[in-house]
């Protein structure tokens, strides 16, 4: 499934550019950038939910180092997901202000 030639599903989103074709119109680029924001935001939300679930599970009965490591790993995953959201928003901003050209964008590009 695609909107203006830009794949919507995650399965198609990661395909090589040769299989998808180049993003040619501003509308296609905006759709791809918008989808990037949606995907990264969903990942950040899932990471936040996972961290909250771990925090609500205290005490979990796990030995101290294991419980702490579990919390640290979840917090790192959340920080990485939030960083990806900020990068996605920056890419949209850069495109809208003209600092990011069409040649700089590729389907499934850095989020």
Buried (B, 14 or more C-beta within 10 A) or exposed (E): EEEEBBBBEEEBBEEEEEEBEBBEEEEBBBBBBBBBBEBBBEBBEEBBEBBEEBEEEEEEEEEEEEBEEBBEEBBEBBEEBBEBBEBBBEBBEBBEEEEBEBEEBBBBBEB
